[in-house]
Amino acid sequence: MRFPLVLLTSMTKYLIQQKLKGKKHFPIVLMLEPTLRCNLDCVGCGRIEEYHREKPKDLTVEECLKAVDDSGAPIVSVCGGEPLVYKKVDELIQELIKRKKYVYLCTNGMFMDRFWDRIPPNKRLALNIHLDGLEETHDWAVDQPGVFKKVSQIIDEAKARGYRVNTNTTVFSGTNPDEIIEMMQYLHQKGVDGMLISGAYPQEGEKGKAGMRRQQMEEVFRTIFSDPQRVSKYKFNNTPVYTEFLQGKRDLPCSPWATPNMTVKGWQGPCYVLREKYYETFDELIEKTDWENLGPGKDPRCTDCKMHSGFEPSVSLGRNITMLDNMRVFSWSFFG
């Protein structure tokens, strides 16, 4: 089984409930950013740049939990910034688990060895560790030497302690596809439970220079997945439908409402990538955002975007999905 049973059953039940209620715009994953502070300055990340410019205060645990309750999403991705610099991250995670949420702790891994006792393994918790390539590439991406070696040790220790360990990889302009395949093999040998891979979004400013245009991104991913037999042994968290979308073999609409972003400045609109406006409440975000005019072909800012957070949820929501696609995803989820 590719995902924990508790996650699959919770998601299935939740999706059925929302469909029966007739809801069109509802969240699947809450992207919760209790802090924008970070110990690294990654090449493609605009969050640390935003923090240096404005230095907003961290959210309180109470503010985080209110956002979780207001959204109702069954999955919470605790991200940032680096969530392990958030002083009460352990308290926050335990409260989320009490609420029967499935939690992804999205971390660069550098401080995880301080939290083994404070954040113990749980069936509702997965460590989602940032790793953008092998040693030279990853240390370049995070702009600090020695990070890859540290993260590799953390992955080994986490697996030994019984955590579910996933990795999250961003492919940048200039990345060698063969290195990504080599990295997959490396992580496969370490026994990681899932690998998520996506392309760097060409955002504005200095941080956007490492992003890729749509055609370039599709060429890179076609190379990575050119031999299905070779990569079939790796535990991808990308659905096969989204993987085809990355390669330009099919189209998917964007579903940005499915991954709302609560950050230290409020509910970020219109999506996780575009920082156009911040709303005070979740309802305002949902009701005041013009969802129909977002996505490639509708908003020029979305032309080259293939972000996982926007397009992968469309698979779960059944948007532009055939019955055969549903059968493939079901088989992949439960028997992959």
C-alpha positions in Angstrom: 0.0 0.0 0.0 1.5 3.3 -1.1 -0.1 5.4 1.7 -1.1 4.6 5.3 -4.6 3.2 5.5 -5.7 5.9 8.0 -4.9 8.5 5.3 -6.6 6.8 2.5 -9.8 6.0 4.5 -10.0 9.6 5.9 -9.5 11.1 2.5 -12.1 8.9 0.8 -14.7 9.6 3.5 -14.0 13.3 3.4 -14.3 13.6 -0.4 -17.6 11.7 -0.4 -19.0 14.0 2.3 -18.0 17.1 0.4 -19.5 15.8 -2.9 -22.8 14.9 -1.1 -22.9 18.4 0.3 -22.6 19.7 -3.2 -19.5 21.8 -2.4 -17.4 22.9 -5.4 -14.5 24.7 -3.7 -13.2 22.9 -0.6 -9.7 22.2 0.8 -7.9 18.8 0.8 -4.6 19.9 2.3 -4.1 22.9 4.5 -0.7 24.5 3.9 0.0 25.8 7.4 3.0 28.2 7.8 3.3 29.0 11.6 6.6 30.8 10.9 8.5 32.3 7.9 11.8 32.0 9.8 14.4 29.5 8.4 17.9 28.4 9.0 18.6 28.1 5.3 18.3 30.4 2.3 17.2 28.1 -0.6 17.7 29.1 -4.2 14.0 28.8 -5.2 12.3 29.9 -2.0 10.6 33.3 -1.7 9.5 32.8 1.9 12.8 33.6 3.6 13.2 36.7 1.4 9.7 37.8 2.5 10.7 37.3 6.1 13.9 39.3 5.8 12.0 42.1 4.3 9.1 42.3 6.8 9.9 40.0 9.8 6.3 39.2 10.7 5.5 37.5 14.0 5.0 33.7 14.2 1.4 32.4 14.6 0.4 31.2 18.0 -0.7 27.6 18.4 -4.2 28.8 19.0 -4.2 30.7 15.7 -2.9 27.6 13.9 -5.6 25.4 15.3 -8.3 27.9 14.5 -7.1 27.9 10.9 -7.2 24.1 10.9 -10.7 24.0 12.3 -12.0 26.7 9.9 -10.7 25.0 6.8 -11.7 21.5 7.8 -9.1 19.9 5.6 -8.2 16.3 6.6 -4.5 16.8 5.8 -2.3 19.5 7.3 1.1 20.2 5.8 3.1 22.1 8.5 5.6 24.1 6.5 7.1 27.6 6.4 9.9 28.8 6.7 11.4 25.9 8.6 8.7 24.6 11.0 11.4 23.1 13.4 12.4 26.7 14.3 8.9 27.3 15.5 9.1 27.0 19.3 5.9 25.1 19.9 5.9 22.9 16.8 5.7 19.7 19.0 2.7 21.0 20.8 1.1 22.0 17.4 1.7 18.6 15.9 0.3 16.7 18.9 -2.9 18.9 18.8 -3.3 18.2 15.1 -3.1 14.5 15.7 -5.6 14.7 18.5 -8.0 16.3 15.9 -7.4 13.2 13.8 -5.6 15.1 11.0 -3.0 13.5 8.9 0.2 15.6 9.3 3.1 16.2 6.9 6.0 17.9 8.7 7.8 19.6 5.8 11.3 20.2 7.0 14.8 20.6 5.7 15.8 18.1 8.3 18.6 19.9 9.9 17.1 20.2 13.4 15.1 16.9 13.5 17.6 15.3 15.8 16.5 17.7 18.5 12.9 16.5 18.3 13.1 12.7 18.4 11.5 12.6 21.9 9.3 15.7 21.5 7.7 14.5 18.2 7.5 10.7 18.3 6.4 8.5 15.4 2.7 8.3 14.9 0.5 6.6 12.3 -0.9 10.1 11.5 2.5 11.7 11.0 4.9 11.7 8.0 8.3 13.5 7.9 8.5 15.2 4.5 12.2 16.0 4.0 13.4 18.5 1.4 16.1 17.0 -0.9 16.8 18.5 -4.3 19.5 16.2 -5.6 22.7 14.5 -4.6 25.3 16.2 -2.5 26.6 19.0 -4.8 23.2 19.9 -6.2 21.4 19.9 -2.9 24.0 21.9 -1.1 23.9 24.4 -4.0 20.1 24.5 -3.8 20.1 25.3 0.0 23.2 27.5 -0.3 25.1 25.8 2.4 27.7 23.0 2.4 27.3 19.9 4.5 23.5 19.9 4.4 23.1 16.8 2.2 25.3 14.7 4.5 23.3 15.8 7.6 20.0 15.2 5.9 21.1 11.7 4.8 21.9 10.9 8.4 18.6 12.2 9.6 16.7 10.0 7.1 18.6 6.9 8.3 17.9 7.7 12.0 14.3 8.5 11.3 13.7 5.2 9.5 15.5 3.4 12.3 13.2 5.0 14.9 10.0 4.0 13.0 9.0 7.3 11.3 7.3 7.4 8.0 9.8 9.3 5.8 8.9 11.0 2.6 11.1 13.3 0.5 10.2 16.4 -1.5 12.3 17.3 -4.5 12.2 20.4 -6.7 13.9 20.1 -10.1 15.5 23.3 -11.1 16.7 24.7 -14.4 20.0 23.1 -15.3 19.4 20.0 -13.1 20.7 16.8 -14.7 17.8 14.4 -15.1 20.2 11.4 -14.7 21.2 12.8 -11.2 17.5 12.8 -10.2 17.3 9.1 -11.2 20.5 8.4 -9.3 19.0 10.2 -6.2 15.8 8.1 -6.5 17.9 4.9 -6.4 19.9 6.3 -3.4 16.6 7.0 -1.5 15.1 3.7 -2.5 18.1 1.9 -0.9 17.5 3.9 2.2 13.9 2.7 2.4 12.1 6.0 2.1 8.3 5.6 2.1 7.6 8.0 -0.7 9.2 10.5 -3.1 7.4 13.7 -4.3 8.9 15.4 -7.3 7.9 18.7 -9.0 9.4 21.4 -11.2 10.6 24.8 -10.0 8.0 27.6 -10.7 9.6 30.6 -12.5 8.5 33.2 -10.0 9.4 36.8 -10.2 12.6 38.2 -8.7 16.0 36.8 -7.9 14.5 33.6 -6.5 12.7 32.8 -9.7 15.8 32.5 -11.9 16.2 28.8 -11.1 12.6 28.0 -12.4 11.8 26.4 -15.7 9.5 27.3 -18.5 6.8 24.7 -19.3 8.4 23.2 -22.4 11.8 22.9 -20.6 10.1 21.3 -17.6 8.3 18.8 -19.8 11.5 17.8 -21.6 13.3 17.2 -18.2 10.5 15.0 -16.8 10.1 13.0 -20.0 13.8 12.2 -19.6 13.4 11.3 -16.0 10.4 9.0 -16.7 11.6 7.7 -20.1 12.1 4.2 -18.9 8.9 3.2 -17.0 10.4 -0.2 -16.0 13.5 1.5 -14.5 11.5 3.9 -12.3 8.6 1.6 -11.5 10.4 0.3 -8.4 10.6 3.7 -6.8 7.8 4.8 -4.3 6.5 8.0 -5.9 3.9 10.0 -4.1 3.1 11.7 -7.5 0.0 10.0 -9.0 0.6 8.5 -12.5 -1.8 11.0 -13.9 0.1 14.0 -12.5 3.4 12.4 -13.7 2.0 12.3 -17.2 1.0 16.0 -16.8 4.6 16.8 -15.8 5.8 15.2 -19.0 3.3 17.2 -21.1 1.4 14.0 -22.1 -1.9 15.2 -20.8 -3.6 18.3 -19.5 -4.9 19.0 -16.0 -6.7 22.0 -14.6 -5.5 23.8 -11.6 -7.4 23.5 -8.3 -5.8 26.1 -6.0 -8.6 26.1 -3.5 -7.8 22.5 -2.6 -4.5 23.6 -0.9 -5.2 26.9 0.9 -2.2 28.6 2.5 -2.5 30.0 6.0 0.6 32.0 6.8 1.7 34.5 9.4 0.1 37.3 7.4 -3.2 35.6 7.0 -4.9 33.5 4.3 -2.8 33.9 1.2 -4.7 34.5 -2.1 -5.1 33.5 -4.7 -2.9 30.4 -4.3 0.2 29.0 -2.6 2.5 30.5 -5.2 0.9 33.8 -6.0 1.0 36.3 -3.1 -1.6 38.8 -4.3 -3.7 39.4 -1.2 -4.1 38.2 2.4 -7.6 37.5 3.9 -8.5 37.5 7.6 -10.7 34.4 7.4 -10.8 31.2 5.4 -14.4 32.0 4.2 -13.2 35.3 2.7 -10.5 33.5 0.8 -12.9 31.0 -0.7 -15.7 33.5 -1.4 -13.7 36.4 -2.7 -11.2 34.6 -4.9 -12.0 34.5 -8.6 -11.1 30.8 -9.0 -12.5 30.5 -12.5 -9.9 32.9 -13.9 -6.8 31.1 -12.5 -4.6 28.6 -14.2 -2.8 28.2 -17.5 -4.6 29.9 -20.3 -6.5 32.1 -17.9 -3.9 34.0 -15.9 -0.6 34.8 -17.6 1.2 34.3 -14.3 0.1 30.6 -14.4 1.5 29.9 -17.9 4.5 27.9 -16.9 3.2 26.5 -13.6 2.9 22.8 -13.0 3.1 23.0 -9.2 2.1 19.9 -7.3 0.0 21.9 -4.9 -2.3 23.2 -7.7 -2.6 20.3 -10.1 -2.3 17.1 -8.2 -5.5 17.8 -6.2 -7.4 17.9 -9.5 -6.8 14.1 -9.7 -8.4 13.5 -6.3 -11.3 15.9 -7.3 -11.9 14.0 -10.5 -11.3 17.1 -12.8 -10.5 16.1 -16.4 -10.2 12.5 -15.1 -11.6 9.4 -16.9 -12.9 6.2 -15.3 -9.8 4.5 -16.5 -7.7 7.2 -14.7 -9.6 6.6 -11.5 -9.0 2.8 -11.7 -5.3 3.4 -12.3 -5.0 5.8 -9.4 -6.9 3.4 -7.1 -4.6 0.5 -8.1 -1.6 2.7 -7.6 -2.7 3.9 -4.2 -3.7 0.6 -2.7 -1.5 -1.9 -4.4 1.5 0.2 -5.5 
